[in-house]
Amino acid sequence: MKKNQMIAIAIAAIVILAAFSTWYLIANKDKPVSVILATTTSTQDSGLLDYILPDFNSKYDADVKVIAVGTGQALELGRNGDADVLFVHSPAKEIDFVDQGYGLYRWKVMYNQFVIVGPASDPAGINGTALAKDALGMIYNTGSKFCSRGDQSGTHTAEQKLWTSAGYNYTGITMQSNSSWYLSLGQGMGDTLLTASEKQAYTIVDEATWFNLESGLDLVILVKGDAVLFNQYGVIPVNGTMHPAINEEMGVNFANWVTSPETQAMIANYTLKGNQVFTPNTDRKP
């Protein structure tokens, strides 16, 4: 090949590369920034994210990709570098996640409460019981059906604590999994409620998810108001130094946004059937 031909080919390649680069920049100039949010199925099932996320996407030119799983799985996604920010509800596990260096920090966002629901026939007779631990004892002693999420979610963690507070060894409870009374499902909140409804069983659910899904269920609230049913949610930006692919900047932006006065007001204003289902309570310092 002659020298002039080689030069011509090189010049043509440079021109093509420059044209492609220009096209790529133009094509992606207005493309929203992808942000991966790992959160709980209860947060998703409550409908809150559909209500508030459009505001974040608009303000930050973002496209939030929601992965709704149990809190335990959400934390694992953060550890593996598969999420930029976490929005979950198991405080002890969240603090441990940050202490291990996987999260930059944890801020409170909001709270609601868990309730115990079950069939209107109430075979265990727990309706109106003041203490959740007493209600669980009555369910156990009568061998009434109980559906557990069984997925290491925040709700499942709360359930385990309730069994312990009721005086039961939870390992002993789980050994009865899928027996005639205790059904460990490994499912999200919505699916667990559907199974409990079909089997006329008891279960524990956060009230936001309950209000959003109750119309399609043959269950009623039987126990609520006990202080141990308090349900705190937190936000954690994932530490980008642990995984280079993490979009730490957008994770921090999300944490700042969800704890801002404006978004906290949106959370307070979110209602289902006339019920305020989350109360904002961030501890973020100005």
N, C-alpha and C positions, 0 to 999 in steps of 0.2 A: 504494500500500500504506500502510495506517495505521501511525502511529508505534508503537502498542501491538503490532501484528503483527510489526513489524520487531524490536522488543525481544524478543518471545517466540521468534522464529526464532533470534536471536543467543544467547539463553540456552540453547535446545535444542542449538545447535551446540557450545556450551561443554561442556554436559553429556555429549554424545556423544564429544567429543574427550577429556574427562577419563576417561570409561569405557573408551575404547580404550587410553589410556595406561596405565591400571591393569591392563587385561587383558594388554597387551604386557609389562609388567614382571613380572606373575605368570607368564605363559607362558614367559618367558626367564630367570626367577630361577635355575633350576637347570640351565640349558643349559651344557654344557661349553664352555670357551674353545677355539676352533679355533687350532691351531698348524701351520704348514706347514714340514715338514722335507724339504729337498732332500738326497738322499743317493745313494750309488752302487748300481748293480744288484748288485754283489758283496755289499754289506752286506745288501741285501734278500734275495738268493738264499741267503745263508748261514743264514737263519732267525733271526739274532740279534735283529732288531727285534721279531719276534713274541714273543720271550722276555722282552725288557726293557721295551718300551713300555707294557704295562699298568700297570707300577709308576709311571711318570711320569704317565700319565693319571689314576690314582687319587690321587696325592699333590697334583697341581696342578689337579684338576677340569678336565682338558684332553682334547681330542680331536685327536691328532696325525694330520695328513694327510701321508702319505709320498709323495713324488715320487721314484721311483728311476730315475736316469739316469746317464750317465757323469759323472765329476768335472768335466770341462770344461763340460758342460751345467748341472750343479748350480751351479757358480760363476756362470754366465751368468744363471741364475734369480735368484741373489742380487743381481747387478748391476742387474737389471731390477726389483727389488723384488717378486719373485714367490715369495719364500721368507723365512721368519723366521729360520731357522737352518740351517747346513750341516754335514753329517757325511760327510767325504770323505777321499780318500787320494792326494793329490799334493802333498807338502809345499811344493815351490818355487812352485807355482801358488797355493797357499793363502796363503803369506806375501806374495806379490805382491798378492793380493786385499785383504789387510788393509792393506798399505802404500799402496794406492790409495784407502783410506778407506771401502771398501765393507763391511768387517767391523770389529767392535769390537776383536777380538783372536783369536788362534788358540791353542788348547791341544791338546796331544797327548791321545789317549784310549787307544789300544791299538795293538798290531801283530800281524802274523802273517807268513807268507812266501808268495811266489809259488812255483809249481812249474811245470815243463814237462811236459806230458802228451802222449801220442800213442798210436798203435796198438801193440799187443803185438808185432806183427811188426817194429817199429822199423826201417824201411828205411834210416834215416840212421845207425843204430848208435850212438845217443847214450846208451843206458841206462847209468847209473852214472857219467856224465861229471861230474867235480868242478866244472868251471867252466861257467857258463851260456853265456858267450861262445863257448866251444869247441863247445858243443852247437849253437848257432845257425849257426856256421860249417859244421858237418857237414851240417846241414839244407840250407843254401844250396848247398854244393858238390855235394850229391847230387840237388838239385832236388826234394826231398821236399815234399809238400804242407804248407803252414802256414796256419792261420787266424788272422787278426788281427782284434781288435775294430774297429779303424779308426774309433773314435768320440771320440778325445781324452779318454778316461776315464783314471783313474789307472793302470789296467792297461795301456792302450795307451801311455801316457807311459812306463811302466816298460819296455815292449817296445822302444820307440824307443831308449831309453838302452842297452838290451842290444845292439841291432844296432850302435850307435855304438861301444860298448866292444869289440865283436867286429871292429871295423875297417871297417865298411861305412858308406857314405853312405846315411842313411835315405831321402833323397829318391830316390836310385837304386833303393832297395828298393820304394818306393811307386809308382815308374813301372812296376813289374811287377805292380801290383795286378790281381787277377782274371786273372792269367796261368795257365799250367799248374801253377804251384806256390804263388804267394803270393796268398791270397784275403783282401781287405780287406772286411769285412762291414758295418761301421757298425751293429753289434748289441750288445746287452748280453751279460753273461757267460754266462748260461744258454743263450741262443740260439747264441752262438759255440761253446759246448761241444757242443751238439747237432749243429751243422754239422760240426765237427771229427770227431765220432763217425761221422756218416754218410759223410763223405768219407775217413775213416781218415787224418786229418791231425794235425799237431802244433799245439799252442797253449799259451799261458801263462795260468794261472789262479791266483787266490788259494786257499790250501788250505781255507779255510772253505767257500767255494762248492763246491769239489771234493768235500769229504766229504759235503756235503748232497745232491749230485746224481749222484755217481759210479755209484750202483747202476743208473741208467738209461742208462749210457754204455758204449760199447765202446772204452774208452781206459784207459791205466794211467799212473801217475806214473813218469817216467823220469829226471828231474833235479831234485834239491832240495838244500838246505843251503848253497848258495853265499851269501856275505854280501851280494852285490849283489841278491839276491832278497828282501831285507828290505822289508816293506810296512807303512808307518806310516799310521795314521788320525788325523785331527784334527777338532775341532769349532770352528765359527765362528758367533757370533751376528751377524746382519746389522745394519749401522748404520742405525738408524731415522731419522737426520737426512737420509739420502740419499733416503728414500722414506717419506712420512708414513703410508702404509698398513701398514708393517712393525710387527709386534707385538714390539718390541724387548725388552720386559719378559719375555715368555714365551721368547724366544730365549735371553736370559741365564739364565732359570730352567733351560732345557734343558741349557745348557752346564755350569751348576753341578751339575745332577743327574747328568749322564753322567760327570762327573769326580769325583763324591763317593765316599768310601770304600765306601758301600753298593752303588752301581751298579758300581764297579770290581770289587767282589767278585762281583757277578752275572755280569759279563763273564768273569771268570776261571773261574767255575763252569759256563759254557755249554760243553757238549761235544756232539760228533757221533760216534756209533759209538765212544764211549770216548775220543775225541781232544779235548784242549783246543785250540780253534781260534783263540782270541784271547788275547793276554797284555796285561793293562792296564798302562799306563805313563804316566799323566798327569803333566804338568809344571806343573799348576795350583798356584799358591802359596796357602797357607791364608789 
